[in-house]
Amino acid sequence: MADKRVYEVLFIVDPNINDEDLARLSDSFQQTITEQGGTITKVENLGRRTLAYEINHRTEGIYVLFEIEGSGREIAELERRMRVSDAVMRFMTVRVDRERKRAEKLRERRTRKAGRRAGVRPVNVAETAEPSES
């Protein structure tokens, strides 16, 4: 596939895991992505947070966010590995490139409309030139 898609993958890790194991788990997921041909644009450890509901008798989890550029093949492999990992409690993948393009178009349209409402009009160079003294 010629165009690269952008995905955000958020996963929740068991809070009883130590920092070293969390780093090892995150590195293995990142390696999986790069081996499949994807690129990681952002890795963010959001830290320990309270869960909205209890999962496996846990009320907290460690949230980690990846932003990935790829074709989708690497996402399938990453999700497969997360599914079999005991440390990962939940994960969610969202394709965000379409929404970002749509938001950018809306932002441009809003700025054009705001410019028209404010009475801003294109400046004519002939009107702003100072009359020459002869």
Secondary structure, 3 states (H helix, E strand, C coil): CCCCEEEEEEEEECCCCCHHHHHHHHHHHHHHHHHCCCEEEEEEEEEEEEEEEEECCEEEEEEEEEEEEECCHHHHHHHHHHHHCCCEEEEEEEECHHHHHHHHHHHHHHHHHHHHHCCCCCCCHHHHCCCCCC
